[in-house]
Amino acid sequence: MIEAHDLTKRYGTKTAVDGISFTVQPGRVTGFLGPNGAGKSTTMRMVVGLDRPTRGTVTVNGRPYAEHRSPLTQVGALLEAKAVHTGRSARNHLRAIAATHGIGDKRVNEVISMTGLDTVAKRRVGGFSLGMGQRLGIAAALVGDPQTLILDEPVNGLDPEGVLWVRNLVKYLAASEGRTVFLSSHLMSEMAVTADHLIVIGRGKIIADGPVDSVISQATRATVRVRSPQATDLAARLAGPAVTVTPSEDGLMEIHGATAVEIGEIAAKAGFVLHELTPLSGSLEDAYMSLTSESVEYHSAALPGQESVPHGAHAAPPAPTTGPTTGEDAR
């Protein structure tokens, strides 16, 4: 378990992490989301003692990371896959890490096989591709067989097979073995099928903390897609202060503020023909864009005919956020 209380990190006059409190529970995969510069990497670094909090505390399995007598068996972390001795082979890199805790070659061989590095274990890591480097970083995080796993962008550079492997691995470690898994990623589609719980951070503050479905439902609007030859008349019947009707093409419209059941009953009573009545739920990407719309520091230029921030079709109005400017956090 990871527990943070009033966790704060300042760099001079800039605040990277601003008084956040959260708990990462064992037995589930907790996703950590936020724009570049939101404070994710700084938070993860403070969890494993690489950055000292300006204020507040963070513990792993009941203690600050530095107080664990055998930290490698308590916490496995992938924060920077390139932090390796490029002249060593993959096997020797892992053996050097294992030796700090008296872990033998049997476990090293296990994680090499587990991460698919058997055929390249004797190669120098300086020649590894990005994906191979990620696998080696995950192997290093697993070598101590830790109770808590912290992975920053673990699928970066992996091919589809590797992405699926990471997904299955973390879900197995959490659900089947009861371990704590804290995972960051910018891939919303992958996080949607991997995480059980989400913590969303923006400008150093937590802006959402809850189960995936709950975060999505609270940050997006329910939509119903309706197709009818009497679409105009049906829209007039449905229109009201709480209902928004958006035509998208002849006979097709999207309706906010009314459920599929309500629309179907109104159509039936009026004798309107329905060719389609489809409830649409918001996606994690929609929810993320809505939640973080006011927390993005680096806005891309708009393409012709598009807004600068491509909000999802079903995104709710941006949630207001406040807080000081973030610090020098990379992500």
N, C-alpha and C positions, 0 to 999 in steps of 0.2 A: 504494500500500500504506500502511496505517496500522499503526504498531507502538507499543504502550504497554508500559512496564516499571515495575512498582511504583507505578502512578499513584495519587496520594492527594490528596484535597482536604478540608481542614477549615475549618469556619466557627466560630471560637471553640473551644468544647469539643465541638462536634458534628462528626462525620465523615460527609461526603456520599459520598465515594469512598474505599475503604479498600484500598490496595495492590494494585490489579488489574493484570494483565498479559494482553495479548491481541494478536492479529494479524488484521487485515482484509485478506485476499488479493485481488489483482486477478483479474478473470475470473469472479467470482461475486457474487451478491447476498447480503450478510451482514445478517441481521435482528438488531436489538438490542431485547430484550424485558425488561420488568420492571415491577413495580407503581409507582404514583405514589410519589414520594419515594425510589425505589431508587437514583438516581444517574445515570440515563440522560442527562438534559439537561446536567448538570454535566460529565459525561464528554465529550459532544459539544462543549461550549463550550471545554473544555481542548484538544481536538484542534485547533480553529481559533484558539486564542490569546485567547479572550474571557475565560477564567478562567486564572489562573496556578496550576499544581500546588503544593501544599504540599510534596510530595515526589514523586520519580519523573520520568519523561520520557514524552513522546509525540511521534512524528514522522510526517510525511506525505511519502511518496515520498523517504524518507531524511533529511529535515530537519525541524526544528521549523517550524511554520507561519510564524512571524515572520521566518525566515531566507530564505524564498523571495523572489526578486527580482520574480517575477510571480505572486503568490499566486492571482489569479483564474483563471489558466490551469492551475494545479495542483489547486486545490480549489474546488468549487462547493458552497455550503451553504445549506440552508433550515432555519433554526432558529426563526425567528419571522416568519411571513408578514405580520404587521401592522406590521413595522418599515419603514414607507415614509413618504414625504412625501405626505400625503393631498391636497395641492393640485396635485400634478403629474399629468400624464397617464401612462398605463402606458408609452407609448413614451418619454416624456421621463425617466421613472424608470430605464428600462433604458439609455437613452443616457447618463445621468449615471454609472451604474455602469461602462458600457463605456469611457467617456472616461478613467477612472482608469488604464486599461491600454492606451490608444491603439487600442481596438477600434472599428471603423467601423460605420456604419449597416447595412451588408449583414448582419452577424452579428446585429444587433438585430432586423432584419426576419425573419431566419431563425428566431430563437427565438420571436418573436411568432406566426409561422405554426405553428411546431412545437407550441406550447402552446394553440393555438386562440383566441388573443386578437385576431385581425385586426379583428373588428367592434367591439371596445371599446378599441382601442389609443389612441384620442384622448380617451377619457373620463378624468376625474379618478379616481384610485384610491380616494379617500375615499368614493366611492359604490359601490364594488365589494362584491359579495356575498362570503361566506366562501369559496365555491368559486372564484370569480374571483380572489380574493386569493391562494389557494393556487397557482393556475396562474401568476400573476405571480411569486410567490416561486420557483417551479420555473424559470421563464424566467430570472430573475436568477441562479440557481445555474448555469444552462447557458450563460450569455452568454460566458463565457471558454473554452468548449469544454474543460472541465477533465478531467484524468486520474482524479480522485477526486471522488466525489459523496457528500455527507452530507445526508440528508434526515430531519428530525424530524417525524413524523406527516404525511407529504405528502398522504395521501388524505383528511385531515380536511375535511369540508364538500363533497367532490366527489360528483357524481351517479354512477350506475353506469357511464356511459360514461367519465367522468373517472377513476374508479378503475381500469377496465380499461386505459385509456391509460397511466396511471402504471406499472401492472404491466408492460405490454409494453415501455415505454420503458426501465425500469431493467434488465429482463432482456436487452434488446437491447444496451444499453450495456455490460453485464457480459460476456455470453456471446459476442456478435459482435464487440465492439470491445475487449475485454480490459480494461475500466476497473474501478476499485475502487468499489463501491457499498455504503454503510453506511446502513441504513434502520431507523428505529424506527416502531412502530405498536402500537396497542392492539387492532387488529382481527386476531384469531387466524386467522380463516378466510382473510383476505387474505394474511397472512404465510405461511400454510401453502402457498399456491400461488405465492408470489413469491420467497421466500428459498431459497437453496441451503444456507446455513450459519446457525447461530444462536448468539448470545451472550446468555445470560440473566443478569441482575444482580438482586440483592436485598440490601437494607440495605448497599449500597455494595460488595458482594463478588460475584464471578462464581460462579454456582452451576451453570452448564452452558455448554459451549462445544464445538460439534461440528456435523456435518451434520444436517439437519432430521430425517431418518428415525432417525438414531442417538439424538438427544435424545428423540424420542417413544418409541422402544422401551425406552430405559433408564428413563424416568420413568413408564411406564404398564404395566399388566399385560395380557397376552394373554388374550382372552376367547373362548369358543366358545358360540354360541347353539344350543341343541338343543331340538327339538320331537319328542315321542314319546308315543304312547298308553300306553307303559309307563315314563313318566318317573320315577315313584317308585322302581320296581325298578332302573332304570338308575342313578339317583342313588345308591342303596345300593351298587351294584357299584363306582361310581367313587369313593365317599367314602374319604378318607385324609388323613394329616397334611398333605400338600402340595396337596390338591385341595379347592377350595371350590365348593359347589353352591348357587346362589341361585335358587329358584323365583320366577317372575314372574307366571305365570298357569297355568291348568290345562293340563298337558302341555308347558309351555314353561319352560325354565330356562337360566341362564347359568352357565358352568363356568370357573373359574380354576384353573390349575395342570396342565391336561392339554391336549394338542393335539387338533385335529380328527381327525387320523389315529389317535391313540391311542383316542379315544372311539369312532370308527367301528369299529375292530377289536374293542374290548370288546363293543360292541353286537352285532356280527356273530356273535361266538363264543357269546354268550348267546341269540341268536335274537330280539333286540329289534328292533322296527320303528322306523325313523327317518323322520320327515316333514321334518325340517330339520336340517342340520349346517353352521353358518355360522361360520367364523373371523371375529372382530371385532378390528380393530386400534384402539389408542387414537388419539385426535385430538390435534392440537397444543394445543387448548384444555385437554384432559385433562392433558397433560404440563405445561403452564404452571401450571395450578391446583395440581398436585401439587408442582412445584418451588418455587413461590412462596408456598405456604400459610403458612409461618412467617415470611415477609418482608413481609406486607401490613400497613401501618401503619393504614389506614383501613378498618375492617370495617363493612359495611352491617348493619342490623338484620335479623334473620331474619323471613321471612314465615311465616304459619301453616303448620305441617306441613313446613317446610324448615329446613335447617341455615343458619347465618349465612354460610358460604362454600359455594357450590354446586359441590362437587367433581364432576368428570365420573364417569360410570358405571364407567369403566374405569381410573380414576386409581390409581396406586400409593400406598402409604403416604407421607405427607409426608417429604421429605428433610430431615434436621436441618441447620440453619444456625446459625452463630454470628457475632457481630460487633457493633460498637457501633451505637448509634442513628444513623440517617441525618441529614443536615443539612437545609438549607433548599432542597433541590432540588425543583423543581416536578413533575418526573416521574422 
